[in-house]
Amino acid sequence: MTSTSNRRQFLQTSAAGLGVATLGANPGFWSAPSAKLRVLSIGVIGTIGAADRRQISSHPDAEIVGLCDVDSNALAKAKEQVPEAFTCKDYREAFAAHSDKFDAVIVSTPDHSHAPIMLTAMQHSKHVYGQKPLVQQLEELVMMERALAARPQLVTQLGNQRMVYPGRRAAVEILRRGLLGKAIEAHCWTGSPNPGRYFNYESQLGDPSSPPKHLDWNLWLGTASMRPYHASVYHPGNWRKLIDFGTGTLGDMGVHIFDTPYDALALTAPNWAETTCRPPTGVGHPERNIVQYEFPGTDFTTDTLIWTWYDGADAPPKDLDLPAGLNLPGQGSLFIGEEGTLLLPHVGEARLFPEERFKDYQRPEVPNNNHYHQWVNACLGEGKTSADFSYAGPLTEALLLGVVANRFPGQRLEWDAENLKVTNVPEANSLITHNYREDF
Ligand SMILES: NC(=O)c1ccc[n+]([C@@H]2O[C@H](COP(=O)([O-])OP(=O)(O)OC[C@H]3O[C@@H](n4cnc5c(N)ncnc54)[C@H](O)[C@@H]3O)[C@@H](O)[C@H]2O)c1
């Protein structure tokens, strides 16, 4: 593998060699081998797997042809919905034995298995609808960038379905049109973490037990290091707050809530990140968290942008000097511009302050888009996705730098995105490289 020290250079060279300008673009020369897009669903039940499959297969030109899951109960349940689909429990077998039967994959598995599965899919020239966050470890971003640079015809979409919500899209338009002047600060928060217990110490995991017969524990762990099974700790859905498998609330909900400012303000990689949270324990992500970032300025911001994330009991932020009449919802984002403030609840419409100044404001019209059908259409050669992996990668980079900063509370981590390195806290770099077990 090429060293991470020439990340951007490698990408420019490989993309140029293939005659394409951007990664993840759909250059339009791809034609699907069948009239319908044939899709393999990986991670078939869980919180989201069945919903992803239902949404994608509601497109008249998409069909689910295969199901893959490490849990035979989940597989049996999904097979009732799609009786004609082939089934397997190991994704490697799906690609080795059934690759001619499908054109695209949905990856709805726990975070630590996203990159290994998506990389395998891309190596087999399959389009990918991949759940968020894109990857779990920073170095996996470079691996994904390389895989895409090698196959730019592949169509990708991150599972941040809220990106096409009209309220969110209107907020992006408002910020881009400069109604608030340039953005000075952004604040994003969630006080409602997704399910999954927080663990601080190994002792809180309880006694190890045999995995249930329906679960293949080795396959569930995948590239993560082998360890004993603990009931109610990992599967299903509980892995989120564990550092080896999930990305905590920041990586989990951050993808949705960061997305608006990230997109609207055309941000790139942060200059630094600094966290306020409990000391690290080596087991679980912190249960409350404030992460501050500085981003380089863009056309839509002042010279630099200070951006703060709050979760758990630290959300919503408590010490902001808020305009009169503004109460913060449990989840959302706030943009402070030179000439006004915009509040965007996690789901809903933007409000502008001071209200008197914006009383004549007309909400921009935004077309309705179906996030899932957008991916199917793009795979079939029509249009583009709005959250392809060239967009999802940098967004995920910012989130994961915050996750690394959680392990060094109170220390500002200076970030060299070009070389994928923390420049001032060398021990942080051991958390950036991917660590896959060799016997998987
Ligand atoms: N976009 C959203 O709104 C949204 C909502 C929920 C979850 N998610 C994301 O979806 C992913 C899955 O989350 P979840 O809550 O459904 O998890 P979950 O643990 O509830 O379900 C995961 C499913 O994948 C299966 N699985 C696990 N490892 C597998 C592997 N290696 N190969 C095949 N199948 C495997 C499990 O058996 C289970 O059926 C996560 O990355 C999460 O962040 C996104």
The ligand as a Gaussian input file, in Angstrom:
#p B3LYP/6-31G(d) Opt

LIG

0 1
 N      -28.917000       6.729000       8.351000
 C      -29.544000       6.522000       9.482000
 O      -30.455000       7.246000       9.881000
 C      -29.129000       5.344000      10.328000
 C      -29.974000       4.863000      11.334000
 C      -29.561000       3.744000      12.065000
 C      -28.325000       3.155000      11.801000
 N      -27.523000       3.672000      10.833000
 C      -26.214000       3.059000      10.533000
 O      -26.460000       1.779000       9.998000
 C      -25.460000       0.860000      10.435000
 C      -26.141000      -0.315000      11.135000
 O      -26.736000       0.148000      12.320000
 P      -27.858000      -0.701000      13.064000
 O      -28.310000       0.122000      14.204000
 O      -28.860000      -1.184000      12.079000
 O      -26.975000      -1.939000      13.602000
 P      -27.518000      -3.324000      14.178000
 O      -26.431000      -3.915000      14.990000
 O      -28.852000      -3.113000      14.791000
 O      -27.762000      -4.195000      12.849000
 C      -26.725000      -4.540000      12.002000
 C      -27.152000      -5.684000      11.101000
 O      -25.985000      -6.069000      10.357000
 C      -25.697000      -7.463000      10.621000
 N      -24.232000      -7.592000      10.535000
 C      -23.304000      -7.258000      11.463000
 N      -22.074000      -7.455000      10.961000
 C      -22.226000      -7.954000       9.706000
 C      -21.317000      -8.362000       8.695000
 N      -19.999000      -8.314000       8.863000
 N      -21.826000      -8.847000       7.539000
 C      -23.168000      -8.934000       7.347000
 N      -24.084000      -8.546000       8.270000
 C      -23.605000      -8.051000       9.437000
 C      -26.323000      -7.739000      11.964000
 O      -26.559000      -9.104000      12.156000
 C      -27.599000      -6.921000      11.876000
 O      -28.592000      -7.607000      11.125000
 C      -24.533000       1.658000      11.345000
 O      -23.387000       2.053000      10.637000
 C      -25.353000       2.853000      11.763000
 O      -24.570000       4.000000      12.035000
 C      -27.910000       4.732000      10.087000

